[in-house]
Amino acid sequence: MSHFNPKTHRKFTIRAMKRSLETIEYQKNTEALAKFAKALGHPTRIAILKHLKNQSCCFTGDLVDVFPLAQSTVSQHLKELKNAGLIQGELKSPKIKYCINHDNWKIAKALFQDFF
């Protein structure tokens, strides 16, 4: 018959909680890194980000003028970057103004730095 020892139980519970929190943080960082990596997995998206990095903001039409792509293609790439959180869009009817999401850009940079 086993006896309940509150000290042992407390140590086990604290270790299990710590391990659980570490696992959650690991999963959160790993998922974020994968999301950013997927968004960066196309050369056009990298080129768009490089262009936006040198601009304060720009509109979809501006990017269509820079890149030899259809507006629908540019819009799809912008959508992927926005879904990953690397850029943000602001509706300036009838256009959308895009710029780098600096908060997420810093997070992505830190995650990639830790990874490499």
KEKE-3310 file (N, C-alpha, C; in steps of 0.2 Angstrom, whole numbers, plus 5000, padded with zeros to 4 digits):
npx = (5004:5003:5009:5003:5013:5015:5026:5034:5024:5021:5033:5034:5023:5026:5037:5031:5022:5031:5038:5028:5025:5037:5036:5025:5030:5040:5033:5025:5035:5042:5031:5029:5041:5040:5029:5034:5045:5038:5031:5042:5047:5046:5054:5049:5041:5051:5058:5048:5047:5060:5059:5049:5055:5064:5055:5043:5030:5019:5008:4998:4997:5009:5019:5016:5020:5034:5038:5038:5024:5007:4994:4985:4994:5004:4995:4992:5004:5006:4995:4999:5011:5005:4996:5006:5010:5021:5020:5009:4993:4983:4968:4965:4954:4951:4961:4974:4986:5002:5015:5030:5028:5034:5035:5033:5042:5054:5052:5053:5066:5073:5069:5074:5088:5090:5088:5097)
npy = (4994:5011:5026:5043:5056:5072:5081:5075:5073:5087:5091:5083:5088:5102:5100:5094:5104:5114:5107:5106:5119:5123:5115:5120:5133:5129:5123:5134:5143:5136:5133:5146:5150:5141:5145:5158:5154:5147:5157:5164:5156:5158:5165:5177:5183:5186:5195:5205:5208:5214:5225:5232:5234:5244:5255:5266:5262:5255:5253:5240:5241:5249:5239:5230:5238:5237:5223:5211:5205:5198:5208:5200:5189:5196:5201:5188:5184:5194:5192:5180:5184:5193:5185:5177:5187:5195:5207:5221:5227:5241:5248:5259:5266:5266:5257:5246:5249:5243:5238:5234:5223:5228:5223:5209:5206:5208:5197:5186:5188:5185:5172:5165:5168:5161:5148:5146)
npz = (5000:4995:5002:5004:5001:5005:5002:4992:4983:4980:4975:4963:4956:4954:4946:4935:4931:4927:4917:4908:4905:4899:4888:4881:4878:4870:4859:4855:4851:4841:4832:4828:4822:4811:4804:4800:4792:4782:4776:4771:4761:4747:4733:4728:4739:4747:4740:4740:4754:4755:4747:4754:4766:4763:4761:4768:4768:4756:4741:4734:4720:4718:4720:4710:4699:4702:4702:4689:4689:4689:4696:4704:4707:4715:4725:4731:4736:4745:4754:4760:4767:4775:4783:4789:4798:4795:4788:4788:4784:4779:4776:4764:4757:4739:4741:4748:4760:4763:4775:4784:4798:4812:4825:4824:4815:4822:4831:4823:4818:4830:4832:4821:4823:4835:4830:4821)
capx = (5000:5008:5007:5003:5018:5014:5032:5035:5018:5022:5039:5032:5018:5030:5041:5027:5020:5037:5039:5022:5026:5042:5033:5020:5034:5044:5028:5024:5041:5043:5026:5030:5046:5038:5025:5038:5049:5034:5030:5048:5048:5046:5058:5045:5040:5058:5059:5043:5049:5066:5057:5045:5060:5067:5050:5039:5024:5017:5001:4998:4999:5016:5022:5015:5025:5041:5039:5034:5019:5000:4991:4982:4999:5006:4990:4992:5010:5005:4991:5003:5015:5001:4994:5011:5012:5027:5018:5002:4989:4979:4963:4965:4949:4950:4968:4977:4993:5006:5021:5033:5025:5040:5035:5034:5049:5059:5051:5055:5073:5076:5068:5079:5094:5091:5088:5104)
capy = (5000:5017:5032:5049:5060:5079:5084:5072:5075:5094:5092:5080:5092:5107:5098:5092:5110:5117:5104:5108:5126:5123:5112:5125:5138:5126:5123:5141:5146:5131:5135:5153:5149:5137:5150:5163:5151:5145:5163:5166:5150:5159:5171:5184:5185:5188:5202:5210:5211:5218:5231:5235:5236:5251:5259:5266:5258:5255:5250:5234:5244:5250:5233:5228:5242:5235:5216:5209:5200:5201:5210:5194:5186:5200:5200:5182:5184:5199:5189:5175:5188:5196:5179:5175:5192:5199:5213:5223:5231:5246:5250:5266:5265:5259:5253:5244:5251:5238:5240:5229:5223:5228:5219:5202:5206:5207:5191:5182:5188:5182:5165:5163:5168:5156:5142:5145)
capz = (5000:4995:5006:5001:5004:5002:5000:4986:4978:4978:4970:4957:4953:4952:4940:4929:4928:4924:4910:4904:4903:4894:4882:4878:4875:4864:4854:4853:4847:4835:4827:4825:4817:4805:4800:4797:4787:4776:4772:4767:4757:4740:4732:4727:4745:4750:4736:4742:4760:4754:4745:4759:4771:4761:4760:4774:4766:4749:4739:4729:4713:4718:4720:4703:4695:4703:4700:4683:4690:4689:4702:4708:4710:4720:4731:4734:4740:4751:4758:4763:4771:4780:4787:4794:4802:4793:4785:4790:4779:4781:4771:4762:4751:4737:4740:4754:4761:4766:4777:4788:4805:4815:4831:4822:4811:4828:4834:4817:4818:4836:4832:4816:4826:4840:4827:4817)
cpx = (5005:5005:5008:5008:5017:5020:5034:5030:5019:5028:5037:5027:5021:5034:5037:5024:5025:5038:5034:5023:5031:5040:5029:5025:5038:5039:5026:5029:5042:5037:5027:5035:5044:5034:5029:5042:5045:5033:5036:5051:5048:5050:5055:5043:5046:5059:5054:5045:5056:5064:5053:5050:5063:5061:5046:5033:5023:5010:5003:5000:5006:5021:5022:5019:5032:5042:5035:5029:5012:4998:4989:4988:5003:5002:4991:4998:5009:5000:4995:5008:5011:4998:5000:5013:5018:5026:5011:4999:4984:4974:4963:4961:4951:4956:4969:4984:4997:5013:5023:5029:5032:5041:5036:5040:5054:5058:5054:5063:5076:5075:5073:5086:5095:5091:5094:5110)
cpy = (5006:5022:5038:5054:5067:5082:5081:5073:5082:5095:5089:5085:5099:5106:5097:5099:5114:5114:5106:5115:5127:5120:5117:5131:5136:5126:5129:5144:5142:5133:5142:5153:5146:5142:5155:5160:5149:5152:5166:5161:5152:5165:5177:5187:5189:5195:5207:5213:5215:5225:5235:5238:5243:5256:5260:5262:5259:5252:5244:5236:5246:5244:5229:5231:5239:5228:5215:5203:5203:5203:5205:5190:5189:5200:5194:5182:5189:5196:5184:5178:5191:5190:5177:5181:5196:5206:5215:5227:5235:5248:5257:5266:5269:5254:5250:5245:5246:5241:5234:5229:5222:5224:5212:5201:5205:5200:5186:5182:5184:5174:5162:5163:5163:5149:5141:5146)
cpz = (5000:4999:5003:5004:5001:4999:4993:4981:4975:4973:4963:4953:4950:4946:4934:4926:4924:4917:4905:4901:4898:4887:4878:4875:4869:4858:4851:4848:4840:4830:4824:4820:4810:4801:4797:4791:4781:4772:4768:4762:4749:4739:4731:4734:4748:4747:4739:4749:4760:4752:4750:4765:4770:4760:4767:4773:4758:4747:4735:4722:4713:4717:4713:4698:4696:4701:4694:4684:4690:4696:4707:4711:4716:4726:4735:4739:4746:4756:4763:4769:4777:4785:4792:4799:4801:4791:4788:4784:4782:4775:4770:4756:4745:4737:4747:4754:4765:4769:4782:4795:4809:4821:4829:4818:4817:4830:4829:4817:4824:4835:4827:4819:4831:4836:4823:4822)
residu = (MET:SER:HIS:PHE:ASN:PRO:LYS:THR:HIS:ARG:LYS:PHE:THR:ILE:ARG:ALA:MET:LYS:ARG:SER:LEU:GLU:THR:ILE:GLU:TYR:GLN:LYS:ASN:THR:GLU:ALA:LEU:ALA:LYS:PHE:ALA:LYS:ALA:LEU:GLY:HIS:PRO:THR:ARG:ILE:ALA:ILE:LEU:LYS:HIS:LEU:LYS:ASN:GLN:SER:CYS:CYS:PHE:THR:GLY:ASP:LEU:VAL:ASP:VAL:PHE:PRO:LEU:ALA:GLN:SER:THR:VAL:SER:GLN:HIS:LEU:LYS:GLU:LEU:LYS:ASN:ALA:GLY:LEU:ILE:GLN:GLY:GLU:LEU:LYS:SER:PRO:LYS:ILE:LYS:TYR:CYS:ILE:ASN:HIS:ASP:ASN:TRP:LYS:ILE:ALA:LYS:ALA:LEU:PHE:GLN:ASP:PHE:PHE)
# end
